Amino acid sequence: MITQAYRILQSDGTPALLCLRCDRISYHPEDIAHRYCGHCHCFLAEWEGEEVALRRLVAEAEIYVRAYKCHCDAPEGREGARRLLRKMGQVLTL
């Protein structure tokens, strides 16, 4: 699974680069042109975004962990947790 590592946004008509690795936004024209994140020190167009996909899955998994610790039902119950774990397994085996 390859996930795009950046998004180009428009903020009040001004283009901006959103890095999906660190969730920071750059308005610098050179960063946008070269798809570069100064915080991560990498060119995002060349970077394969598996880490982004994994970070999203881990964030989703944390919801289930918190729900378990609070002794309440996770969203979509146990089947949702099973589906998430299968998805994580697929990403990790690529």
N, C-alpha and C positions, 0 to 999 in steps of 0.2 A: 504494500500500500504506500503510494507516494502522495504526500500532501504538500500543497504549495506552501512555501515558507514565508510569503509576504502577501500583502494586499495593497493596491493603490487606491487611496481614498480621496474624496473631495471634501475639504473643510472650508466652508464659506467661499467656495470657488477656487480655493488654493489646493493644489495637489499635495498629497502626503503619502509617505511610505509607512505602513504598519508592519512591523516585524512580528511574525507569529511565534518566534522563539522566545522573545522577551517582552512582547506586548508593548513595545515603545514605538512612538511615532516620530518620524523625521520629516521636516518640511524643507530640508536642504535640497536644492535642485540636483546637485551631483549625486547625492544618496539615492534620490528617486531615479535618475537616469541610469545609474549603475546597479541599482537594486542592492545597495550596500547598507548594512546596519553597523553604525559606529560603536554601539554598545556591545554587540556580539563579535565585532571585528570579522565579519564574513560577508561575502557576496551571496545574497540570498537566491539569486537566479541560478547559481551553480550548486547550491546546497540542496541535497535531497532531504525532504522534510519528514523522514520517518520519526525523528525525534518529536516533531510537532504532534504527529498522530499519537505517539506514546504518551506525551504530556496530557493530551485531551483525555485519553483513556484512563490514565492514572487519576486525573481530576474527577472523572466520572466514578471510578472505583472508590475514591475517598467518600463519596456520598453514601455508598453502601456500607463502608466501614463505620462511618459515624452513625448511620441508622442502626447498625448491629449493636454498637456500644450503647446507644440510647434505648435499646430494646424496643424499637419501633419498626414498622415495616418500611423497607426501602421502596423507592418508586418502582412500580411494576412488580413488586414482590420478588420472590426467589427466582422466578423465570427471567426477570430482567437482569438479575445478578448473573445467572448462568449464561445468558446471551452475551453480557459484557465480558465475562471470562473467556468465552469462545472467541470473541472478537480480539481480545488481547493476545490470545494464543496464536491466532492467525498472523497478527502483526509481528509478534516476536519470532516466528519461525521463518519469516521472509529473508 
